[in-house]
Every structure is written in structure tokens, then in C-alpha cells.
Amino acid sequence: MRTGRIIGFLIAILIGIAGGMYLGWRYYPAEITETEFHELRADYKADFVLMVAEGYAIDGDLTKAVELLERLEPGAPLSAITRALDSASGLGFSDWEKAFITALQERVEEQLSGQGVE
């Protein structure tokens, strides 16, 4: 008798899982939306700036780094870096991670001051 109850319970669970998956895929599918970089939360933006800074530290391609930062703040890549540095401590970034971002900030400032852009 006990084995029959366990088997019945497992069959009920499997039917529930299968029914839920069918309903989810067939009648209530997830909506796919496009999200732009500038719509990200501040912590994700800071992580993105850190990844760009680490990439710049590896390849030294400042043009590519600025192009990536333009996705976060169109027309103001330095603003994206400054905001990331402001929130870095609250997000628990280590000193070396902040150093990567600071190094990128200095290079972007140099490039922008050389172009006459503030």
C-alpha cells in the first residue's frame, strides 16, 4: 500500500511539472525585451566599467574602451567612469579594481583634454 502511494505521488508531481511547463511555453511565454546599456542599474554599470578598465589594462586600446563606455553614457564616457568610481566602495570593489578604473579615467581625461573636449 505504501509503495502505491509513493508512485502516485511521483506521478502527480510529474504531471504537475509537465502541465506547468506546457502552460508556460504555450500560453504564457516570457516576453523578450531589448534593454539598452544606459538603462542598466548602477551596480551593473559599475561592473561594466570595471570590465572595460580591465580590458583596457590588457590590450591598451583606448579607442575601443571609450567606444564601450559611450554605450553607458552617450557623449560622456568620463561621466560613466566617475559614477562607477563613486559607487565602487559601496559595491565592495577591491583597491586594485578601483585602481584599474582610476587608470582608465586618467587616460580618458588625457585624451579628452587633448581633443579640447571637457
C-alpha positions in Angstrom: 0.0 0.0 0.0 2.8 2.4 0.9 4.6 1.8 -2.5 1.4 2.7 -4.4 1.1 6.0 -2.6 4.7 6.9 -3.4 4.3 6.0 -7.0 1.0 8.0 -7.2 2.7 11.0 -5.5 5.6 10.9 -8.0 3.2 10.6 -11.0 1.2 13.6 -9.7 4.4 15.6 -9.3 5.5 14.7 -12.9 2.1 15.6 -14.3 2.2 19.0 -12.4 5.7 19.7 -13.8 4.7 18.8 -17.3 1.5 20.8 -17.1 3.2 23.8 -15.8 5.9 23.7 -18.5 3.2 23.3 -21.2 1.2 26.3 -19.9 4.4 28.4 -19.6 5.6 27.7 -23.1 2.3 27.6 -24.8 0.1 30.2 -23.2 2.3 32.3 -21.0 5.7 32.6 -22.7 8.3 35.0 -21.4 8.4 38.4 -23.2 11.8 39.2 -24.7 12.6 42.9 -24.5 15.6 44.8 -25.6 17.5 46.7 -22.9 20.0 49.4 -23.7 23.2 49.8 -21.7 22.1 53.2 -20.3 19.0 51.5 -18.8 21.1 49.2 -16.5 21.2 49.6 -12.8 24.1 51.5 -11.3 25.8 48.3 -9.9 25.7 46.7 -13.4 27.1 49.9 -14.9 29.9 49.9 -12.4 30.7 46.3 -13.2 30.7 47.1 -16.9 33.1 50.0 -16.4 35.3 47.6 -14.4 35.3 45.1 -17.2 36.2 47.8 -19.7 39.0 49.0 -17.5 40.4 45.5 -17.1 40.2 45.0 -20.9 42.0 48.3 -21.4 44.7 47.2 -19.0 45.2 44.1 -21.0 45.1 45.4 -24.6 45.8 49.2 -24.2 43.2 50.1 -26.8 41.8 53.4 -25.5 39.6 53.9 -28.6 37.8 50.6 -28.0 37.4 51.4 -24.3 35.9 54.8 -25.0 33.5 53.3 -27.6 32.3 50.8 -25.0 31.9 53.5 -22.3 29.9 55.5 -24.8 27.2 52.8 -24.6 26.7 53.6 -21.0 26.7 57.4 -21.2 26.4 58.5 -24.8 28.6 61.5 -25.3 30.0 61.4 -21.7 32.3 58.4 -21.2 34.1 60.2 -18.4 30.8 60.6 -16.5 30.3 56.8 -16.7 33.7 56.2 -15.1 33.2 58.9 -12.4 29.8 57.3 -11.4 31.4 53.9 -11.3 34.2 55.1 -9.0 31.6 56.8 -6.8 29.7 53.6 -6.3 32.7 51.3 -6.2 33.2 51.4 -2.5 29.6 50.7 -1.7 29.7 47.8 -4.1 32.7 46.2 -2.4 35.2 46.8 -5.2 38.8 46.0 -4.1 41.6 48.5 -4.2 43.1 47.0 -7.3 39.7 47.1 -9.1 39.4 50.8 -8.2 43.0 51.3 -9.5 42.1 49.8 -12.9 39.1 52.2 -13.2 41.2 55.2 -12.0 43.9 54.4 -14.6 41.3 54.3 -17.3 39.8 57.6 -16.0 43.2 59.3 -16.2 43.8 58.1 -19.8 40.3 59.2 -20.9 40.8 62.6 -19.3 44.1 62.9 -21.1 42.5 62.0 -24.4 39.6 64.4 -24.0 41.8 67.3 -22.8 44.0 66.7 -25.9 40.9 67.0 -28.1 39.8 70.1 -26.4 36.7 68.4 -25.0 35.6 68.8 -21.4 
